[in-house]
Amino acid sequence: MAPVKDQHKIDVAAAFTKLDTDKDGFLSSQDLESFFTKHWTGVSATEVRDILAEVGTGGKISKDQFESLFYKHESEHDPEEEYKVAFAKFDIDGDKLLSADDIMASLKNMGESLTMEEVQEMIREADVDGTGMLNYEEFVKMIETM
């Protein structure tokens, strides 16, 4: 199992591959706009064009350039803040606990498909207090051991 930092790099590379629908090794402004509007709220088309102007070439962005967006401030990277944001995104009903339904809905929104049985197994493995749901600490532990 890869350490979290290495897993983050793998996830970014996998995201690029998934977004590169025409498999030309580049993402267009439309690809980026779709990515950012799906995964980050409040990112406008203008901001996507600004990102392309900053790191892209010819209205497109390569895999290395895409990855540099995520590692540009690696020394300032705060995994705790990322965990909080991720937990909040998964906590659909806002009750500070992740149910299987919360996780299923979030994964579906991200384009991932796990069965309810797979999600329940993930919860069982990380559910230290036996509630059948994940609190923030259990969520973080699960993420760090993936």
C-alpha angles and dihedrals in degrees: 000000000000120000114254094258091051091043089053089056091048090049092051091049091048090050090053092050091049092049094046092083096166090046094227094132093251138088120222125217088260091054091049094045090052091049097048096043090049097047104026126042119224099025108137131203087251091056090050089053089049090052090050091049090050100048109004134080128219094359092303137090127218126220091258091050091047091051091048089061088064098040099039091102098026092143088057092046111131111195091185091061090047090052091051092050092046092048091050091050091052093044094083096170095040096234094129090246129094114226124189088256091054091051094044092051092047094048091048090052088052092052094252122132122205125156121247087248091056091049092048089050090053089052093047091052094051101033101105097168095048098236095129089240135079123246120201096271092050090048092053092048090050092050093047093052096048 
